[in-house]
Amino acid sequence: MAEVISLMGVDEDDNHQKQNHSQKLSKGKSVVTATDSKATPWVEKYRPQSLADVAAHRDIVDTIDRLTSENRLPHLLLYGPPGTGKTSTILAVARKLYGAQYHNMILELNASDDRGIDVVRQQIQDFASTQSFSFGAKLSVKLILLDEADAMTKDAQFALRRVIEKYTKNTRFALICNHVNKIIPALQSRCTRFRFAPLDPIHVTERLKHVIEAEGLDVSDSGLAALVRLSNGDMRKALNILQSTHMASRQITEEAVYLCTGNPLPKDIEQISYWLLNESFAESFTRISEIKTRKGLALIDIVREVTMFVFKIKMPSDVRVQLINDLADIEV
């Protein structure tokens, strides 16, 4: 009997300890969720929520906006380099069409999901064939979003042709890809194509200024120009560089940006170009090797930056062509 009582006592103690432990865990959880909003990458935090927020491509966005408003949305094929607003545009269209019902009315498949021929025949066909109940949504058609569509196999793309035709009445397809030549012509002809070109520096600058203001950052003019230059029209890249530089240094200057990304500084490239044009081969080779080791520069970066620098300096066109040719050979 005494043993039973003592065992009961142990059980109660265990339960008490478990309760305390779970309370501590739940306290810990609330702390994590509190700091969660701070930990959100700026790429997601500042992703456009509406078509009006999309940074550039006003002509494309306005066309899609008008087609959506008039209930005449075709199948879409959006293509272009990364970070130019393709996925953001389609998600903004979905929010405009369906409002709060947005998650129920779209099927989003990415390259990371399995998208072989079986998925087209089962998952996509099942979603497309069921009738949609759009409670409060403006449009009864559903949206199937195939991101990174150029990663789909040819067989899956061929299977998709028939599905697109068969369910056009109640479903719209939006294909997003980087390389349009990897999409079979039969699919291209069934969609309205829009090309998203790399963003103009002015649009990247505007969007970065908005983020800088919202986050209260200290960014110099030269730092902002460096961000725009290094992004090469990729908004995602620009925001990632801005965030990582902000984590590394309090003030975001040109030097801080270049140090954070590991790109050679413009003044270093000027110095290297000066040596290459004016010093002997042995001397310039020694000096470039030394600066490369000291500053941890990659040879490929040096070659690319010197190539861009050759376009800026005055020289006879035939000499420039020869230099560009030789630099291209070195890069290869």
N, C-alpha and C positions, 0 to 999 in steps of 0.2 A: 504493500500500500504506500509506504514511504517512497519507494522507487517511482511509483506512478505519479505521486504528487511532485517529486523532484523533476520528473520528466516534463510534467505539465508546466512547471515553473520555467524550465529551459525553453519550451515552445513559446511561452508568453514573452520571455526575454528576446527570443529570436524575432518574433513578430514585431516587438517594440523597436528592435534595432533596424529591421527592414523598413518600418514606417519612417524612422528618422532618416535612413539612407535615401528612400524615395523622395522625402521632402527636400533633402539636400539636392538631389538630382533635379527635381522640378524647379528648385530655385536657380540652379545652374542653367537650366534650359531657358528660363526667362531672360537671364543675362545674355545668353547667346543670341536670342531673337532681338534683343534691344540693340546689340552691336551689328546685327545682320545688315541693316540698311546702309551702314557705313562701309561694310565690306563689299557691297555690290560694285562690280566693275562699271566704270562710267559708260562703256560701250552699251551696256544693257540699261543703265539708269537713265541715259539720255537718248534712248532709241525713240524715234518719232512715233507718237501715238495716233496722229491724224495725218491726212494727206497734206494739210497746210504746213505741217512741221518738217516735211521732207526737204532736205537742205538745197537740192538743185533739181535739174531736169524738169523745170516747170512745165514745158510743153507736153512731156509724157504724162506727168502727174495730172495736169489739167484735162488731158484727153481721157485718161482712165476715170477721173472724177466725174466728167460729163457722162461717159458711158454708164457708170454706176448709177448716177442720179436718174438717168432716163430709162433704167432697167434694161439696157441693151448690152450688157457685159459679154464680150466674146471669150473664147479660150485664149489665154495669154501665154506668150513665151518671152520672158525677160532675160536678157543676157548681157554680159559685160564683166569687167574685172571685179575682184572682191572689194567690199567696202564702199560701193557706190550707191547703195540704197534699194536694191532689188527686193530683198526679203521684207524690209521695213515698209516698202510701198504696198506690197500684197497684204501684209498684216494690217496696215492702216485701212485698206479697202475692206477687209473682212470685218474690222471694227465698225466701219461706217455702215456696212450692209446689215449686220446682225446685232449690233449693240451688245447687250449683256448675254445674248444667246450664242455669242461668237464661238465658244469652245465646242458647242454641240453641233454646229453647222459646218465645221471644216475638218478635213482629214489631212494632217500634216505629216509628210514622210520625208526624212532627210537621208543623205548618203550613208549616215551611220546606221540607219534601219536596213533591214533586209528588204531589197526591192527587186527580187528576181521575178521570173515569170509566174511563180506560184502566188506571190503577193498581188500581182496585177489581176490574176484570175480570181483570187478569193477576196482578200481584204478590200482592194479598191472597188471590185465589182459589187461586193456586198454593200459597201457604203453608198455607191452610186445608185444601186437598184432600189434601195428602200426609199419610200416617200418621206419627204421632210415636213415636219410640223413647225412652222416658223411662228412661234408665239411672240408677237410684238416685233418680229423682224420685218424689214421693208420688202425683202425679196425671198421667195420660196425656194430658189435654186440653192444648192449646196456648193461648197468650194473644196476642191481637192488640190492641195498644194504640194508639188513635188520639187523640193529644194535639191540642188546639186544634181539635176536630171541628167547631166552629161556622164554621170557615174553609173547610170543604168545600163544593163547589158542590152545588146541589139535585140535579142529574143524578147525581152521584157518590153522594149520600145515597140516592137512589131505587134505584140499582144495588146498594147495600150491603144493602138490605132482604132481597133474595132470597138473597144470600151468607150472611147471618146465619142464616136459616132452614135453608138447605141443609146447612151444616156444623156445626150445633149439637152433633152427636154427639161431635166430637173437638176443637172450638175454642170458646173464649170470647172475646167482644169487650168491650173496656173503652173507652168513649168519654169524653173529658174536654173540657169547654168552659167558657167564662166566661158565655155567654148561652144559656140553654136554649131560648129562643124561636126561635133560629136553627137548631135541630135539627128536622127534619120529624116530625110526630106519629107517623107509621108507625114510625120508629126509636125514638122515646121509649117507645112501647107494648111494644117488644120487649126493653126493658132495665129493670132495677131502678134507680130513680133515688135518688140521695143528694145533698142540698144541703150544701155546705161554706160555712157562714156566715163572715164576718170573725171573726178570733180574739178572744176576750175579753182585756182588758188583763192579767189575772192569768196566763193561759197564755203570753202574749208575754213577760211579766216573768220567769217561771220559766225559759223557754228561753234568754233573754238572760243570766240569771244563770249558767246552765250554761256558756255560751260565754265569758263574762267570767272565770269561774273557770279554765276550761281554757286560756285565753290569758294569764291573769295580768294583766288590765287594771286600771287605776286609774279606777273610775267612781263618781262621787258619786251620792247618792240622787236629787238633782234632775236629774242627767244621764240616769239610767235612766228617770225619769218622762217626761222630754222625748222620749227614744227611743220609748217606748211610745205617747205622745201623737201623735207625728208619723207613726208607722207605720200608724195607722188600721186595725189588725187584720190587716196584711199582714206576715207573718213575714219574707219575703224582703227587703222594704223596710227592716224594722228591722235586720236583719243587715248590709245594705249601708251603712246610715247609720252603724252602730256601727264597721264596718271603715274607712270613709272618714274618720270623726272621729278614730279611733285613729291613722291615718296623718298627720293634720294636727296633732294636739296630743297631748302625753303624757298629760295628765289630761283625762278626758272629763266636762266639766261641762255644765250646761244651756246656758250661753252658747256653748261650743264646738260643741255639737250644732246649735244654731240658726244659728251663723255658717257651719258646714260645709254645711248644707242650703239656706241663703239665705232661710229663713223669718223673718218679723218676730219679734222677741223679745216675750214676753208683756208686759213692762213698756212697750215701745214702743206696743203695741196699746192698753194702758190709757191711756197719754198721749194717743194719737190720739183715742180715744173720749171722753176728758175734754174735749179741745178741741172736738170736734164737738158735745158736749152743752152746753158752757158759753160758748164764745167766739162772736164774730160770724162770719158766713160768710167775709168777706174775711180776717179774722185767722186762722181755722182753716185756710183754703185755703192761705195763705202758709206757715204752720208745717208743714202736712202735706207740701206740695211740697218744703220745705227738708229735712225728715227723710227723705223718699223719695229725694231726690238724694244726701244725705250718706251714708245707709246702704245705698243701692242696692236699695231694696225694690221689688217688683213690685206694681202697683196691684191686680191680681186677688187677690194674697195678703192685702193689707191689707183688701180688701172681705170676703173669706171669714173672716178672723180677727175682724174687727169684728162680723160676723154672729153668730159663736159667742159673742162677748163680750156681745152684746145679750141673749142667753138667760140670762146669769149675773146681770145686775143687776136690781134690783127696779124695776118700773114697771107701770102699768096695762096689762092685756092688750090693749086696743084700740090703745094707743100702740105696743106691741111688734109687733103685727100690721102696723101701718102702716109701721113702720121696716123690718121684714123684707121687706115688699113692695117698698119703695123700694130697698133694698139688692139685692134680686133683679133689679130692673130695671137697676140700675147694672151688675151682673155680666153680664147679657145684652148 
